[in-house]
Amino acid sequence: MVDVATGWTECLPLLTREGSLVVEAINPAQSLFPWLLRGVDFDNDSAFMNDVVVPWCREQKLEVTRSRAYKKNDQAFVEQKNGAVVRRLMGYGRFDGIETALVMGRLYAAARLYVNFFQPSFKLKEKRREGAKVIKRYHLPSTPHERALAHPKVTGP
């Protein structure tokens, strides 16, 4: 899970791509974020957009949105963190089994502090097109924690 405004990242292993397991992962993830979740944006995968996950999110007062069909870059924030965090820690292999999920959960729990408090990243400030050329400008690199503290809706540490 990735917060779009700050880049705050929480990784949780799933044994299989099943709605009830997604709910079991989102529930504790809410307590890992230092703020309340107001909404979730899923891709169109049936593991997320189904009759278990969507009603549960609505019961929790979480706004549910989804990506556009056939738009592979709609989940760019998550895909970026998959490369920068998950693939660096775990590689590209597929893992299965309860023991593996437990080990992955411990690894993700240890890595979350580094990723959110010590690993700076760039955030896009502006993007404009001049003819065929796309010009991008970035904010100075900062950590998700620093971005959260600098957010206008945050009053204190």
Phi and psi in radians as a Rosetta constraint file:
Dihedral C 1 N 2 CA 2 C 2 CIRCULARHARMONIC -2.291 0.35
Dihedral N 2 CA 2 C 2 N 3 CIRCULARHARMONIC 2.287 0.35
Dihedral C 2 N 3 CA 3 C 3 CIRCULARHARMONIC -1.456 0.35
Dihedral N 3 CA 3 C 3 N 4 CIRCULARHARMONIC 2.170 0.35
Dihedral C 3 N 4 CA 4 C 4 CIRCULARHARMONIC -1.156 0.35
Dihedral N 4 CA 4 C 4 N 5 CIRCULARHARMONIC -0.711 0.35
Dihedral C 4 N 5 CA 5 C 5 CIRCULARHARMONIC -1.188 0.35
Dihedral N 5 CA 5 C 5 N 6 CIRCULARHARMONIC -0.657 0.35
Dihedral C 5 N 6 CA 6 C 6 CIRCULARHARMONIC -1.960 0.35
Dihedral N 6 CA 6 C 6 N 7 CIRCULARHARMONIC -0.402 0.35
Dihedral C 6 N 7 CA 7 C 7 CIRCULARHARMONIC 1.516 0.35
Dihedral N 7 CA 7 C 7 N 8 CIRCULARHARMONIC 0.098 0.35
Dihedral C 7 N 8 CA 8 C 8 CIRCULARHARMONIC -1.001 0.35
Dihedral N 8 CA 8 C 8 N 9 CIRCULARHARMONIC 2.295 0.35
Dihedral C 8 N 9 CA 9 C 9 CIRCULARHARMONIC -2.192 0.35
Dihedral N 9 CA 9 C 9 N 10 CIRCULARHARMONIC 2.320 0.35
Dihedral C 9 N 10 CA 10 C 10 CIRCULARHARMONIC -2.221 0.35
Dihedral N 10 CA 10 C 10 N 11 CIRCULARHARMONIC 2.144 0.35
Dihedral C 10 N 11 CA 11 C 11 CIRCULARHARMONIC -1.862 0.35
Dihedral N 11 CA 11 C 11 N 12 CIRCULARHARMONIC 2.352 0.35
Dihedral C 11 N 12 CA 12 C 12 CIRCULARHARMONIC -2.416 0.35
Dihedral N 12 CA 12 C 12 N 13 CIRCULARHARMONIC 2.324 0.35
Dihedral C 12 N 13 CA 13 C 13 CIRCULARHARMONIC -1.381 0.35
Dihedral N 13 CA 13 C 13 N 14 CIRCULARHARMONIC 2.548 0.35
Dihedral C 13 N 14 CA 14 C 14 CIRCULARHARMONIC -2.066 0.35
Dihedral N 14 CA 14 C 14 N 15 CIRCULARHARMONIC 2.340 0.35
Dihedral C 14 N 15 CA 15 C 15 CIRCULARHARMONIC -1.169 0.35
Dihedral N 15 CA 15 C 15 N 16 CIRCULARHARMONIC -0.782 0.35
Dihedral C 15 N 16 CA 16 C 16 CIRCULARHARMONIC -2.473 0.35
Dihedral N 16 CA 16 C 16 N 17 CIRCULARHARMONIC 2.917 0.35
Dihedral C 16 N 17 CA 17 C 17 CIRCULARHARMONIC -1.523 0.35
Dihedral N 17 CA 17 C 17 N 18 CIRCULARHARMONIC 1.423 0.35
Dihedral C 17 N 18 CA 18 C 18 CIRCULARHARMONIC -2.351 0.35
Dihedral N 18 CA 18 C 18 N 19 CIRCULARHARMONIC 2.476 0.35
Dihedral C 18 N 19 CA 19 C 19 CIRCULARHARMONIC -0.974 0.35
Dihedral N 19 CA 19 C 19 N 20 CIRCULARHARMONIC -0.763 0.35
Dihedral C 19 N 20 CA 20 C 20 CIRCULARHARMONIC -1.155 0.35
Dihedral N 20 CA 20 C 20 N 21 CIRCULARHARMONIC -0.560 0.35
Dihedral C 20 N 21 CA 21 C 21 CIRCULARHARMONIC -1.293 0.35
Dihedral N 21 CA 21 C 21 N 22 CIRCULARHARMONIC -0.540 0.35
Dihedral C 21 N 22 CA 22 C 22 CIRCULARHARMONIC -1.116 0.35
Dihedral N 22 CA 22 C 22 N 23 CIRCULARHARMONIC -0.763 0.35
Dihedral C 22 N 23 CA 23 C 23 CIRCULARHARMONIC -1.085 0.35
Dihedral N 23 CA 23 C 23 N 24 CIRCULARHARMONIC -0.746 0.35
Dihedral C 23 N 24 CA 24 C 24 CIRCULARHARMONIC -1.106 0.35
Dihedral N 24 CA 24 C 24 N 25 CIRCULARHARMONIC -0.446 0.35
Dihedral C 24 N 25 CA 25 C 25 CIRCULARHARMONIC -1.481 0.35
Dihedral N 25 CA 25 C 25 N 26 CIRCULARHARMONIC -0.705 0.35
Dihedral C 25 N 26 CA 26 C 26 CIRCULARHARMONIC -1.169 0.35
Dihedral N 26 CA 26 C 26 N 27 CIRCULARHARMONIC -0.673 0.35
Dihedral C 26 N 27 CA 27 C 27 CIRCULARHARMONIC -0.961 0.35
Dihedral N 27 CA 27 C 27 N 28 CIRCULARHARMONIC -0.975 0.35
Dihedral C 27 N 28 CA 28 C 28 CIRCULARHARMONIC -1.242 0.35
Dihedral N 28 CA 28 C 28 N 29 CIRCULARHARMONIC -0.459 0.35
Dihedral C 28 N 29 CA 29 C 29 CIRCULARHARMONIC -1.105 0.35
Dihedral N 29 CA 29 C 29 N 30 CIRCULARHARMONIC -0.514 0.35
Dihedral C 29 N 30 CA 30 C 30 CIRCULARHARMONIC -1.018 0.35
Dihedral N 30 CA 30 C 30 N 31 CIRCULARHARMONIC -0.616 0.35
Dihedral C 30 N 31 CA 31 C 31 CIRCULARHARMONIC -1.419 0.35
Dihedral N 31 CA 31 C 31 N 32 CIRCULARHARMONIC -0.240 0.35
Dihedral C 31 N 32 CA 32 C 32 CIRCULARHARMONIC -1.406 0.35
Dihedral N 32 CA 32 C 32 N 33 CIRCULARHARMONIC -0.532 0.35
Dihedral C 32 N 33 CA 33 C 33 CIRCULARHARMONIC -1.278 0.35
Dihedral N 33 CA 33 C 33 N 34 CIRCULARHARMONIC 2.481 0.35
Dihedral C 33 N 34 CA 34 C 34 CIRCULARHARMONIC -1.378 0.35
Dihedral N 34 CA 34 C 34 N 35 CIRCULARHARMONIC 0.181 0.35
Dihedral C 34 N 35 CA 35 C 35 CIRCULARHARMONIC -2.518 0.35
Dihedral N 35 CA 35 C 35 N 36 CIRCULARHARMONIC 2.903 0.35
Dihedral C 35 N 36 CA 36 C 36 CIRCULARHARMONIC -1.312 0.35
Dihedral N 36 CA 36 C 36 N 37 CIRCULARHARMONIC 2.426 0.35
Dihedral C 36 N 37 CA 37 C 37 CIRCULARHARMONIC -1.341 0.35
Dihedral N 37 CA 37 C 37 N 38 CIRCULARHARMONIC 2.344 0.35
Dihedral C 37 N 38 CA 38 C 38 CIRCULARHARMONIC -1.874 0.35
Dihedral N 38 CA 38 C 38 N 39 CIRCULARHARMONIC -0.392 0.35
Dihedral C 38 N 39 CA 39 C 39 CIRCULARHARMONIC -2.855 0.35
Dihedral N 39 CA 39 C 39 N 40 CIRCULARHARMONIC 2.857 0.35
Dihedral C 39 N 40 CA 40 C 40 CIRCULARHARMONIC -2.314 0.35
Dihedral N 40 CA 40 C 40 N 41 CIRCULARHARMONIC 2.473 0.35
Dihedral C 40 N 41 CA 41 C 41 CIRCULARHARMONIC -2.120 0.35
Dihedral N 41 CA 41 C 41 N 42 CIRCULARHARMONIC 1.936 0.35
Dihedral C 41 N 42 CA 42 C 42 CIRCULARHARMONIC -1.754 0.35
Dihedral N 42 CA 42 C 42 N 43 CIRCULARHARMONIC 2.764 0.35
Dihedral C 42 N 43 CA 43 C 43 CIRCULARHARMONIC -1.392 0.35
Dihedral N 43 CA 43 C 43 N 44 CIRCULARHARMONIC -3.132 0.35
Dihedral C 43 N 44 CA 44 C 44 CIRCULARHARMONIC -1.493 0.35
Dihedral N 44 CA 44 C 44 N 45 CIRCULARHARMONIC 0.240 0.35
Dihedral C 44 N 45 CA 45 C 45 CIRCULARHARMONIC -1.095 0.35
Dihedral N 45 CA 45 C 45 N 46 CIRCULARHARMONIC 2.449 0.35
Dihedral C 45 N 46 CA 46 C 46 CIRCULARHARMONIC -1.166 0.35
Dihedral N 46 CA 46 C 46 N 47 CIRCULARHARMONIC -0.275 0.35
Dihedral C 46 N 47 CA 47 C 47 CIRCULARHARMONIC -1.219 0.35
Dihedral N 47 CA 47 C 47 N 48 CIRCULARHARMONIC -0.446 0.35
Dihedral C 47 N 48 CA 48 C 48 CIRCULARHARMONIC -1.792 0.35
Dihedral N 48 CA 48 C 48 N 49 CIRCULARHARMONIC -0.793 0.35
Dihedral C 48 N 49 CA 49 C 49 CIRCULARHARMONIC -1.656 0.35
Dihedral N 49 CA 49 C 49 N 50 CIRCULARHARMONIC 1.440 0.35
Dihedral C 49 N 50 CA 50 C 50 CIRCULARHARMONIC -2.548 0.35
Dihedral N 50 CA 50 C 50 N 51 CIRCULARHARMONIC -3.134 0.35
Dihedral C 50 N 51 CA 51 C 51 CIRCULARHARMONIC -1.377 0.35
Dihedral N 51 CA 51 C 51 N 52 CIRCULARHARMONIC 0.074 0.35
Dihedral C 51 N 52 CA 52 C 52 CIRCULARHARMONIC -1.806 0.35
Dihedral N 52 CA 52 C 52 N 53 CIRCULARHARMONIC -0.882 0.35
Dihedral C 52 N 53 CA 53 C 53 CIRCULARHARMONIC -1.256 0.35
Dihedral N 53 CA 53 C 53 N 54 CIRCULARHARMONIC -0.856 0.35
Dihedral C 53 N 54 CA 54 C 54 CIRCULARHARMONIC -1.087 0.35
Dihedral N 54 CA 54 C 54 N 55 CIRCULARHARMONIC -0.853 0.35
Dihedral C 54 N 55 CA 55 C 55 CIRCULARHARMONIC -1.080 0.35
Dihedral N 55 CA 55 C 55 N 56 CIRCULARHARMONIC -0.653 0.35
Dihedral C 55 N 56 CA 56 C 56 CIRCULARHARMONIC -1.092 0.35
Dihedral N 56 CA 56 C 56 N 57 CIRCULARHARMONIC -0.778 0.35
Dihedral C 56 N 57 CA 57 C 57 CIRCULARHARMONIC -1.063 0.35
Dihedral N 57 CA 57 C 57 N 58 CIRCULARHARMONIC -0.705 0.35
Dihedral C 57 N 58 CA 58 C 58 CIRCULARHARMONIC -1.194 0.35
Dihedral N 58 CA 58 C 58 N 59 CIRCULARHARMONIC -0.613 0.35
Dihedral C 58 N 59 CA 59 C 59 CIRCULARHARMONIC -1.100 0.35
Dihedral N 59 CA 59 C 59 N 60 CIRCULARHARMONIC -0.611 0.35
Dihedral C 59 N 60 CA 60 C 60 CIRCULARHARMONIC -1.435 0.35
Dihedral N 60 CA 60 C 60 N 61 CIRCULARHARMONIC 0.059 0.35
Dihedral C 60 N 61 CA 61 C 61 CIRCULARHARMONIC 1.128 0.35
Dihedral N 61 CA 61 C 61 N 62 CIRCULARHARMONIC 0.588 0.35
Dihedral C 61 N 62 CA 62 C 62 CIRCULARHARMONIC -1.713 0.35
Dihedral N 62 CA 62 C 62 N 63 CIRCULARHARMONIC 2.191 0.35
Dihedral C 62 N 63 CA 63 C 63 CIRCULARHARMONIC -1.206 0.35
Dihedral N 63 CA 63 C 63 N 64 CIRCULARHARMONIC 2.317 0.35
Dihedral C 63 N 64 CA 64 C 64 CIRCULARHARMONIC -1.917 0.35
Dihedral N 64 CA 64 C 64 N 65 CIRCULARHARMONIC 2.143 0.35
Dihedral C 64 N 65 CA 65 C 65 CIRCULARHARMONIC -2.217 0.35
Dihedral N 65 CA 65 C 65 N 66 CIRCULARHARMONIC 2.902 0.35
Dihedral C 65 N 66 CA 66 C 66 CIRCULARHARMONIC -2.407 0.35
Dihedral N 66 CA 66 C 66 N 67 CIRCULARHARMONIC 2.828 0.35
Dihedral C 66 N 67 CA 67 C 67 CIRCULARHARMONIC -1.304 0.35
Dihedral N 67 CA 67 C 67 N 68 CIRCULARHARMONIC 2.900 0.35
Dihedral C 67 N 68 CA 68 C 68 CIRCULARHARMONIC -1.371 0.35
Dihedral N 68 CA 68 C 68 N 69 CIRCULARHARMONIC 2.462 0.35
Dihedral C 68 N 69 CA 69 C 69 CIRCULARHARMONIC -1.058 0.35
Dihedral N 69 CA 69 C 69 N 70 CIRCULARHARMONIC 2.394 0.35
Dihedral C 69 N 70 CA 70 C 70 CIRCULARHARMONIC 1.131 0.35
Dihedral N 70 CA 70 C 70 N 71 CIRCULARHARMONIC 0.364 0.35
Dihedral C 70 N 71 CA 71 C 71 CIRCULARHARMONIC -1.941 0.35
Dihedral N 71 CA 71 C 71 N 72 CIRCULARHARMONIC 1.720 0.35
Dihedral C 71 N 72 CA 72 C 72 CIRCULARHARMONIC -1.230 0.35
Dihedral N 72 CA 72 C 72 N 73 CIRCULARHARMONIC -0.286 0.35
Dihedral C 72 N 73 CA 73 C 73 CIRCULARHARMONIC -1.746 0.35
Dihedral N 73 CA 73 C 73 N 74 CIRCULARHARMONIC 0.208 0.35
Dihedral C 73 N 74 CA 74 C 74 CIRCULARHARMONIC -1.201 0.35
Dihedral N 74 CA 74 C 74 N 75 CIRCULARHARMONIC -0.408 0.35
Dihedral C 74 N 75 CA 75 C 75 CIRCULARHARMONIC -1.885 0.35
Dihedral N 75 CA 75 C 75 N 76 CIRCULARHARMONIC 0.723 0.35
Dihedral C 75 N 76 CA 76 C 76 CIRCULARHARMONIC -1.055 0.35
Dihedral N 76 CA 76 C 76 N 77 CIRCULARHARMONIC -0.632 0.35
Dihedral C 76 N 77 CA 77 C 77 CIRCULARHARMONIC -1.133 0.35
Dihedral N 77 CA 77 C 77 N 78 CIRCULARHARMONIC -0.752 0.35
Dihedral C 77 N 78 CA 78 C 78 CIRCULARHARMONIC -1.219 0.35
Dihedral N 78 CA 78 C 78 N 79 CIRCULARHARMONIC -0.754 0.35
Dihedral C 78 N 79 CA 79 C 79 CIRCULARHARMONIC -1.098 0.35
Dihedral N 79 CA 79 C 79 N 80 CIRCULARHARMONIC -0.641 0.35
Dihedral C 79 N 80 CA 80 C 80 CIRCULARHARMONIC -1.094 0.35
Dihedral N 80 CA 80 C 80 N 81 CIRCULARHARMONIC -0.787 0.35
Dihedral C 80 N 81 CA 81 C 81 CIRCULARHARMONIC -1.249 0.35
Dihedral N 81 CA 81 C 81 N 82 CIRCULARHARMONIC -0.518 0.35
Dihedral C 81 N 82 CA 82 C 82 CIRCULARHARMONIC -1.022 0.35
Dihedral N 82 CA 82 C 82 N 83 CIRCULARHARMONIC -0.723 0.35
Dihedral C 82 N 83 CA 83 C 83 CIRCULARHARMONIC -1.284 0.35
Dihedral N 83 CA 83 C 83 N 84 CIRCULARHARMONIC -0.766 0.35
Dihedral C 83 N 84 CA 84 C 84 CIRCULARHARMONIC -1.360 0.35
Dihedral N 84 CA 84 C 84 N 85 CIRCULARHARMONIC -0.472 0.35
Dihedral C 84 N 85 CA 85 C 85 CIRCULARHARMONIC -2.015 0.35
Dihedral N 85 CA 85 C 85 N 86 CIRCULARHARMONIC -1.128 0.35
Dihedral C 85 N 86 CA 86 C 86 CIRCULARHARMONIC -1.110 0.35
Dihedral N 86 CA 86 C 86 N 87 CIRCULARHARMONIC -0.893 0.35
Dihedral C 86 N 87 CA 87 C 87 CIRCULARHARMONIC -1.156 0.35
Dihedral N 87 CA 87 C 87 N 88 CIRCULARHARMONIC -0.561 0.35
Dihedral C 87 N 88 CA 88 C 88 CIRCULARHARMONIC -1.205 0.35
Dihedral N 88 CA 88 C 88 N 89 CIRCULARHARMONIC -0.658 0.35
Dihedral C 88 N 89 CA 89 C 89 CIRCULARHARMONIC -1.359 0.35
Dihedral N 89 CA 89 C 89 N 90 CIRCULARHARMONIC -0.764 0.35
Dihedral C 89 N 90 CA 90 C 90 CIRCULARHARMONIC -1.898 0.35
Dihedral N 90 CA 90 C 90 N 91 CIRCULARHARMONIC -0.278 0.35
Dihedral C 90 N 91 CA 91 C 91 CIRCULARHARMONIC 1.434 0.35
Dihedral N 91 CA 91 C 91 N 92 CIRCULARHARMONIC -2.852 0.35
Dihedral C 91 N 92 CA 92 C 92 CIRCULARHARMONIC -1.811 0.35
Dihedral N 92 CA 92 C 92 N 93 CIRCULARHARMONIC -0.018 0.35
Dihedral C 92 N 93 CA 93 C 93 CIRCULARHARMONIC -1.259 0.35
Dihedral N 93 CA 93 C 93 N 94 CIRCULARHARMONIC 2.796 0.35
Dihedral C 93 N 94 CA 94 C 94 CIRCULARHARMONIC -1.716 0.35
Dihedral N 94 CA 94 C 94 N 95 CIRCULARHARMONIC 2.357 0.35
Dihedral C 94 N 95 CA 95 C 95 CIRCULARHARMONIC -2.081 0.35
Dihedral N 95 CA 95 C 95 N 96 CIRCULARHARMONIC 2.617 0.35
Dihedral C 95 N 96 CA 96 C 96 CIRCULARHARMONIC -2.521 0.35
Dihedral N 96 CA 96 C 96 N 97 CIRCULARHARMONIC 2.821 0.35
Dihedral C 96 N 97 CA 97 C 97 CIRCULARHARMONIC 1.873 0.35
Dihedral N 97 CA 97 C 97 N 98 CIRCULARHARMONIC 2.642 0.35
Dihedral C 97 N 98 CA 98 C 98 CIRCULARHARMONIC -1.177 0.35
Dihedral N 98 CA 98 C 98 N 99 CIRCULARHARMONIC -0.729 0.35
Dihedral C 98 N 99 CA 99 C 99 CIRCULARHARMONIC -1.079 0.35
Dihedral N 99 CA 99 C 99 N 100 CIRCULARHARMONIC -0.724 0.35
Dihedral C 99 N 100 CA 100 C 100 CIRCULARHARMONIC -1.115 0.35
Dihedral N 100 CA 100 C 100 N 101 CIRCULARHARMONIC -0.736 0.35
Dihedral C 100 N 101 CA 101 C 101 CIRCULARHARMONIC -1.086 0.35
Dihedral N 101 CA 101 C 101 N 102 CIRCULARHARMONIC -0.673 0.35
Dihedral C 101 N 102 CA 102 C 102 CIRCULARHARMONIC -1.126 0.35
Dihedral N 102 CA 102 C 102 N 103 CIRCULARHARMONIC -0.747 0.35
Dihedral C 102 N 103 CA 103 C 103 CIRCULARHARMONIC -1.138 0.35
Dihedral N 103 CA 103 C 103 N 104 CIRCULARHARMONIC -0.752 0.35
Dihedral C 103 N 104 CA 104 C 104 CIRCULARHARMONIC -1.075 0.35
Dihedral N 104 CA 104 C 104 N 105 CIRCULARHARMONIC -0.704 0.35
Dihedral C 104 N 105 CA 105 C 105 CIRCULARHARMONIC -1.070 0.35
Dihedral N 105 CA 105 C 105 N 106 CIRCULARHARMONIC -0.708 0.35
Dihedral C 105 N 106 CA 106 C 106 CIRCULARHARMONIC -1.177 0.35
Dihedral N 106 CA 106 C 106 N 107 CIRCULARHARMONIC -0.705 0.35
Dihedral C 106 N 107 CA 107 C 107 CIRCULARHARMONIC -1.125 0.35
Dihedral N 107 CA 107 C 107 N 108 CIRCULARHARMONIC -0.790 0.35
Dihedral C 107 N 108 CA 108 C 108 CIRCULARHARMONIC -1.090 0.35
Dihedral N 108 CA 108 C 108 N 109 CIRCULARHARMONIC -0.680 0.35
Dihedral C 108 N 109 CA 109 C 109 CIRCULARHARMONIC -1.110 0.35
Dihedral N 109 CA 109 C 109 N 110 CIRCULARHARMONIC -0.677 0.35
Dihedral C 109 N 110 CA 110 C 110 CIRCULARHARMONIC -1.258 0.35
Dihedral N 110 CA 110 C 110 N 111 CIRCULARHARMONIC -0.657 0.35
Dihedral C 110 N 111 CA 111 C 111 CIRCULARHARMONIC -1.325 0.35
Dihedral N 111 CA 111 C 111 N 112 CIRCULARHARMONIC -0.410 0.35
Dihedral C 111 N 112 CA 112 C 112 CIRCULARHARMONIC -1.064 0.35
Dihedral N 112 CA 112 C 112 N 113 CIRCULARHARMONIC -0.613 0.35
Dihedral C 112 N 113 CA 113 C 113 CIRCULARHARMONIC -1.173 0.35
Dihedral N 113 CA 113 C 113 N 114 CIRCULARHARMONIC -0.761 0.35
Dihedral C 113 N 114 CA 114 C 114 CIRCULARHARMONIC -1.104 0.35
Dihedral N 114 CA 114 C 114 N 115 CIRCULARHARMONIC -0.843 0.35
Dihedral C 114 N 115 CA 115 C 115 CIRCULARHARMONIC -1.104 0.35
Dihedral N 115 CA 115 C 115 N 116 CIRCULARHARMONIC -0.760 0.35
Dihedral C 115 N 116 CA 116 C 116 CIRCULARHARMONIC -1.533 0.35
Dihedral N 116 CA 116 C 116 N 117 CIRCULARHARMONIC -0.413 0.35
Dihedral C 116 N 117 CA 117 C 117 CIRCULARHARMONIC -1.956 0.35
Dihedral N 117 CA 117 C 117 N 118 CIRCULARHARMONIC -0.375 0.35
Dihedral C 117 N 118 CA 118 C 118 CIRCULARHARMONIC -2.224 0.35
Dihedral N 118 CA 118 C 118 N 119 CIRCULARHARMONIC -0.223 0.35
Dihedral C 118 N 119 CA 119 C 119 CIRCULARHARMONIC -1.759 0.35
Dihedral N 119 CA 119 C 119 N 120 CIRCULARHARMONIC 1.755 0.35
Dihedral C 119 N 120 CA 120 C 120 CIRCULARHARMONIC -1.288 0.35
Dihedral N 120 CA 120 C 120 N 121 CIRCULARHARMONIC 2.679 0.35
Dihedral C 120 N 121 CA 121 C 121 CIRCULARHARMONIC -2.535 0.35
Dihedral N 121 CA 121 C 121 N 122 CIRCULARHARMONIC 2.764 0.35
Dihedral C 121 N 122 CA 122 C 122 CIRCULARHARMONIC -1.408 0.35
Dihedral N 122 CA 122 C 122 N 123 CIRCULARHARMONIC 2.597 0.35
Dihedral C 122 N 123 CA 123 C 123 CIRCULARHARMONIC -2.248 0.35
Dihedral N 123 CA 123 C 123 N 124 CIRCULARHARMONIC 2.307 0.35
Dihedral C 123 N 124 CA 124 C 124 CIRCULARHARMONIC -1.130 0.35
Dihedral N 124 CA 124 C 124 N 125 CIRCULARHARMONIC 2.229 0.35
Dihedral C 124 N 125 CA 125 C 125 CIRCULARHARMONIC -1.665 0.35
Dihedral N 125 CA 125 C 125 N 126 CIRCULARHARMONIC -0.796 0.35
Dihedral C 125 N 126 CA 126 C 126 CIRCULARHARMONIC -2.683 0.35
Dihedral N 126 CA 126 C 126 N 127 CIRCULARHARMONIC 2.635 0.35
Dihedral C 126 N 127 CA 127 C 127 CIRCULARHARMONIC -2.468 0.35
Dihedral N 127 CA 127 C 127 N 128 CIRCULARHARMONIC 2.190 0.35
Dihedral C 127 N 128 CA 128 C 128 CIRCULARHARMONIC -2.437 0.35
Dihedral N 128 CA 128 C 128 N 129 CIRCULARHARMONIC 2.730 0.35
Dihedral C 128 N 129 CA 129 C 129 CIRCULARHARMONIC -1.914 0.35
Dihedral N 129 CA 129 C 129 N 130 CIRCULARHARMONIC 2.308 0.35
Dihedral C 129 N 130 CA 130 C 130 CIRCULARHARMONIC -2.138 0.35
Dihedral N 130 CA 130 C 130 N 131 CIRCULARHARMONIC 1.672 0.35
Dihedral C 130 N 131 CA 131 C 131 CIRCULARHARMONIC 1.192 0.35
Dihedral N 131 CA 131 C 131 N 132 CIRCULARHARMONIC -2.160 0.35
Dihedral C 131 N 132 CA 132 C 132 CIRCULARHARMONIC -1.559 0.35
Dihedral N 132 CA 132 C 132 N 133 CIRCULARHARMONIC -0.136 0.35
Dihedral C 132 N 133 CA 133 C 133 CIRCULARHARMONIC -1.644 0.35
Dihedral N 133 CA 133 C 133 N 134 CIRCULARHARMONIC 2.341 0.35
Dihedral C 133 N 134 CA 134 C 134 CIRCULARHARMONIC -1.820 0.35
Dihedral N 134 CA 134 C 134 N 135 CIRCULARHARMONIC 2.154 0.35
Dihedral C 134 N 135 CA 135 C 135 CIRCULARHARMONIC -1.876 0.35
Dihedral N 135 CA 135 C 135 N 136 CIRCULARHARMONIC 2.194 0.35
Dihedral C 135 N 136 CA 136 C 136 CIRCULARHARMONIC -2.032 0.35
Dihedral N 136 CA 136 C 136 N 137 CIRCULARHARMONIC 2.422 0.35
Dihedral C 136 N 137 CA 137 C 137 CIRCULARHARMONIC -2.119 0.35
Dihedral N 137 CA 137 C 137 N 138 CIRCULARHARMONIC 2.440 0.35
Dihedral C 137 N 138 CA 138 C 138 CIRCULARHARMONIC -2.093 0.35
Dihedral N 138 CA 138 C 138 N 139 CIRCULARHARMONIC 2.659 0.35
Dihedral C 138 N 139 CA 139 C 139 CIRCULARHARMONIC -1.227 0.35
Dihedral N 139 CA 139 C 139 N 140 CIRCULARHARMONIC 2.847 0.35
Dihedral C 139 N 140 CA 140 C 140 CIRCULARHARMONIC -1.076 0.35
Dihedral N 140 CA 140 C 140 N 141 CIRCULARHARMONIC 2.563 0.35
Dihedral C 140 N 141 CA 141 C 141 CIRCULARHARMONIC -1.048 0.35
Dihedral N 141 CA 141 C 141 N 142 CIRCULARHARMONIC 2.373 0.35
Dihedral C 141 N 142 CA 142 C 142 CIRCULARHARMONIC -2.623 0.35
Dihedral N 142 CA 142 C 142 N 143 CIRCULARHARMONIC 2.856 0.35
Dihedral C 142 N 143 CA 143 C 143 CIRCULARHARMONIC -1.475 0.35
Dihedral N 143 CA 143 C 143 N 144 CIRCULARHARMONIC 2.797 0.35
Dihedral C 143 N 144 CA 144 C 144 CIRCULARHARMONIC -0.996 0.35
Dihedral N 144 CA 144 C 144 N 145 CIRCULARHARMONIC -0.633 0.35
Dihedral C 144 N 145 CA 145 C 145 CIRCULARHARMONIC -1.093 0.35
Dihedral N 145 CA 145 C 145 N 146 CIRCULARHARMONIC -0.790 0.35
Dihedral C 145 N 146 CA 146 C 146 CIRCULARHARMONIC -1.108 0.35
Dihedral N 146 CA 146 C 146 N 147 CIRCULARHARMONIC -0.693 0.35
Dihedral C 146 N 147 CA 147 C 147 CIRCULARHARMONIC -1.142 0.35
Dihedral N 147 CA 147 C 147 N 148 CIRCULARHARMONIC -0.666 0.35
Dihedral C 147 N 148 CA 148 C 148 CIRCULARHARMONIC -1.121 0.35
Dihedral N 148 CA 148 C 148 N 149 CIRCULARHARMONIC -0.764 0.35
Dihedral C 148 N 149 CA 149 C 149 CIRCULARHARMONIC -1.153 0.35
Dihedral N 149 CA 149 C 149 N 150 CIRCULARHARMONIC -0.541 0.35
Dihedral C 149 N 150 CA 150 C 150 CIRCULARHARMONIC -1.479 0.35
Dihedral N 150 CA 150 C 150 N 151 CIRCULARHARMONIC -0.134 0.35
Dihedral C 150 N 151 CA 151 C 151 CIRCULARHARMONIC -1.124 0.35
Dihedral N 151 CA 151 C 151 N 152 CIRCULARHARMONIC 2.416 0.35
Dihedral C 151 N 152 CA 152 C 152 CIRCULARHARMONIC -1.097 0.35
Dihedral N 152 CA 152 C 152 N 153 CIRCULARHARMONIC -0.380 0.35
Dihedral C 152 N 153 CA 153 C 153 CIRCULARHARMONIC -1.538 0.35
Dihedral N 153 CA 153 C 153 N 154 CIRCULARHARMONIC -0.060 0.35
Dihedral C 153 N 154 CA 154 C 154 CIRCULARHARMONIC -1.650 0.35
Dihedral N 154 CA 154 C 154 N 155 CIRCULARHARMONIC 2.186 0.35
Dihedral C 154 N 155 CA 155 C 155 CIRCULARHARMONIC -1.633 0.35
Dihedral N 155 CA 155 C 155 N 156 CIRCULARHARMONIC -0.483 0.35
Dihedral C 155 N 156 CA 156 C 156 CIRCULARHARMONIC -2.840 0.35
Dihedral N 156 CA 156 C 156 N 157 CIRCULARHARMONIC 2.922 0.35
